[in-house]
Amino acid sequence: MSERTITPRKRIALIAHDNKKAELIDWVFYNRGVLSRHELFATGTTGKLIEEAIDRPVTKFLSGPLGGDQQIGALVAEGKIDMLFFFWDPMASQPHDPDIKALLRLGVVWNIPVACNRATADFLLTSSLLTSEYESSQTDYSTYLNRSV
């Protein structure tokens, strides 16, 4: 195991499927004071809606189906995202389901907090760990990376 230090100012990714955008925007607006102390990232439309709702800049990527989920996944793998809030719609089939599964998998692989619904998001955002430095245990993947193929 190795450690990765997560600073008190978190880099937070915010994503929502179309049927969950209103819920995420409502949650972001309600928590705008807390979120304003952190760096925010989002996929295309969601990022634009967040900026409009809280009048704060958000680093925006492509729309999820066009590769935005994968762009954020790459940042997770690079250690450049500390938390992932993905309000996904469990009742609708998505054309980019493999991308979503890959993004959620990377959150687990790199041991970052992941919230997929409002209740979990509330618990994460109110944790005392949100505003403190945190040593995240990282699985050592060197054996996998250095294997002979």
N, C-alpha and C positions, 0 to 999 in steps of 0.2 A: 504494500500500500504506500502511496505517496500522498502528499497534502497539496491542496490548492487554496490559497488565501482569497477569500471573498471579502472585499472591503465594505465598510458601512454604507457607501453609496453604491447601490446595486444597479446592474445593467439588466433591465426588465424587458422581456419580449411579451407583447400583447397581440393575440390573434383571436379571431372569432369567425365562425361560419355565418353565412347570411342570416339564418334564423336566430342567431345568438348575438348579433352585433348590437342590437338595442340593449340587451341585458348587460353586455360588457361595457358599453358606453355609459349606461346608468351607474354601473359599479365604479368605473373610472372617475366619473364626475363626483360621486359620493366620496371617493377616496383621493380626490385631487390634491389635497394638502399633503398627504403622505407621499403620494407618487411624485409630486413636484421636487422632492429631495433626491430623486433617482434619475437615471438616464433611461429613456424610454425608446423602444424599438417596436415596429409593427409591420405587418404586411400591408400592402397598398391602400385599399379602401378603408380598412380598419384604422390605419394610421391617420388618414385624412380626417375621419370622423372624430378621433380622439383629439387631434389638434383643434378642431372646431369647438369641441365640447369644453376643453379646459384651457384654451388659448395658450398652449405651450408646445414648443417644437418636439417632434417625434421623428426619429430616423426611420424612414419608410423604405420598404423593399417592394418587389413586385407583388402582385396579387397572388394569393396562395396557389391557385390552379396554374398560374403561369411561372411558378418557381419560387415564390416568396417563402413558402414553408422550407424549401431546401436551402435558400439563402440564410435563413435564421438557423437552420440545422447546422450549417457550416460554421456559423459563429459559436454555436454551442460546442462543437467539436474543437474549436480553436481556443476555448476558454474565455470567450468574449461576451457571453450571456450568462448571467448569474441565476436568473429565475425565469420560468416560462409560465405564462397564463394563457391557456388555450381553451376558450369556451367553444367546444365543438358540439355539433348537433347529433345526438345519438339516434334521432328518428329519421334522418334523411341520408340517403346514399350520396356520397360525394365523388365526383369524377377523379379526384386526386387522393383517394383513400391511401394508396401506397406511400405518398409523400407525407401524409399526416402520421401514419404508423411509423415511418422512418424518423420523423421529427420527435415524436414521443419516445421512441426507442433511444435516440441520442440523449434525451434528457435523463433517462435512466442510466445509460452507459457512463455519462460524465457526471452523474450524481448531483444534479441540480434540482431544486424544488420545482415541481410541476403541479399546477392547479388546472383542472379541467371543468370545474363548476364553481359557482359563486360561493358556496359554503367553504370549500377548500381554499379559495382565494382569500376569503375573509380571515381564515385561520392563519394563513401565511403572512398576510399583510399586518396582522396584529401581533405577530410573534416578536419577542424581544430580540431575536436574532436578526430581524430586518435591519436594525440600526446599529448593529455591532459587527466587528470583524468576525469572520467565521472560517475555521479550518475545515475544508471539505475533504474527506477521505476519497482518494482516487485509486481505483484499481490499477495495478501495474500491468499494462498490456505489452510490455517489452518482449515477453516470450512469444506472444502472438505476432508482434511486428517483426521480430527477428527470426521467425521460423524459416526453414528451407522449404522451398516449393518446387 
